[in-house]
Amino acid sequence: MVGDWLKANLIVWRAMMGNRFEGKVAVVTGGASGIGRRTAEALLEQGARVVIGDRDEALLSECAERFDPASSATVRVDVTSEADVERLVMTAAHRFGRLDIGVNSAGVGTLSSIRDHGVDSWKQVIDVCLTGVFLSVKHELKQMASGGGAIVNIASINARQPAEGMAAYCSAKAGVEMLTKVAALEAAPHGVRVNAIAPGFVETPMTAPTRSAVRAQFVASIPAGRPGSPDDIARAVLFLAGEDASWISGETLVVDGGEVHREYPRLLSGF
Ligand SMILES: NC(=O)c1ccc[n+]([C@@H]2O[C@H](COP(=O)([O-])OP(=O)(O)OC[C@H]3O[C@@H](n4cnc5c(N)ncnc54)[C@H](O)[C@@H]3O)[C@@H](O)[C@H]2O)c1
């Protein structure tokens, strides 16, 4: 008897949780891989319709095969191009009639001391990680201005945690954190919230080339005892994008298993 009651409630609870984003339309940049891909998938699982923007055509094709075309679309974009970003956002409006959620996850990294840093690789990281987020926020806000919405930028613990060899990345991510705060102020009158997530070390294609000795140091620096998964970050993104966070804006939520509280690995020395 109690078992039946529990089972019935579980079914209702699952149905409710499964439709958390029913009727919502989202754009996810960098949505073909890693954190962005898992976020796009989680939004689809929760009832949203999702437009995935990425520059990697092969990965986009994989997404197009995997996800239901009735609720998803893929667009090849380079987030450093304003015309591309505008086209991505307009695809959401044309295809699904609105835009409620923007998740800005496209990013790249590089490892070089400042002394040896080529200006081209500096500019590339700043362009993708900071200017790309600026352009995405700009056009998502323009689209949301009439109906409200939520934007979640993917920053990094390196927005606050300096790391040798990561000057461009740390600077870009620090910029994303401040951009998030300014955007939150400007967006508030339009009913739009803007927040960021600062992930710690997450196992994705971006971190896959990390040498095993460095990876071991990263894992040792995480009090939770394991690296993050894309799903750890996606669940936090969905929290900030959803109604449970309706009074949170301009914040950066650190999602890192406690990593920022331990000493950061020294990336340029000893490897
Ligand atoms: N993995 C980590 O440990 C970690 C930690 C902190 C922050 N982050 C951030 O999370 C975000 C996602 O990273 P990930 O780990 O999932 O990496 P990933 O490499 O798996 O995904 C990044 C995606 O961005 C796309 N991309 C890169 N440049 C682009 C451009 N110019 N235009 C459009 N798309 C572009 C790539 O094609 C790729 O699909 C990044 O912003 C990254 O800086 C990752």
The ligand as an ORCA input file, in Angstrom:
! r2SCAN-3c Opt
* xyz 0 1
  N      37.000     21.444    -18.674
  C      37.378     22.190    -17.665
  O      38.111     21.754    -16.751
  C      36.914     23.615    -17.562
  C      37.148     24.296    -16.357
  C      36.725     25.610    -16.245
  C      36.077     26.229    -17.296
  N      35.868     25.550    -18.450
  C      35.179     26.255    -19.519
  O      34.049     25.513    -19.897
  C      33.723     25.820    -21.259
  C      33.525     24.527    -22.016
  O      34.766     23.826    -22.040
  P      34.835     22.237    -22.156
  O      35.746     21.778    -21.104
  O      33.493     21.671    -22.277
  O      35.676     22.139    -23.522
  P      35.336     21.476    -24.937
  O      36.570     21.686    -25.734
  O      34.821     20.101    -24.735
  O      34.143     22.381    -25.492
  C      34.364     23.661    -25.983
  C      33.528     23.827    -27.238
  O      33.680     25.194    -27.680
  C      33.774     25.165    -29.092
  N      34.451     26.374    -29.556
  C      35.735     26.739    -29.373
  N      35.987     27.905    -29.979
  C      34.836     28.288    -30.577
  C      34.467     29.390    -31.370
  N      35.347     30.355    -31.695
  N      33.195     29.473    -31.803
  C      32.299     28.506    -31.509
  N      32.593     27.420    -30.774
  C      33.858     27.307    -30.319
  C      34.589     23.906    -29.407
  O      34.423     23.493    -30.763
  C      34.004     22.932    -28.409
  O      32.905     22.231    -28.951
  C      34.884     26.675    -21.793
  O      34.495     28.026    -21.760
  C      35.992     26.408    -20.796
  O      36.898     27.470    -20.716
  C      36.266     24.242    -18.622
*
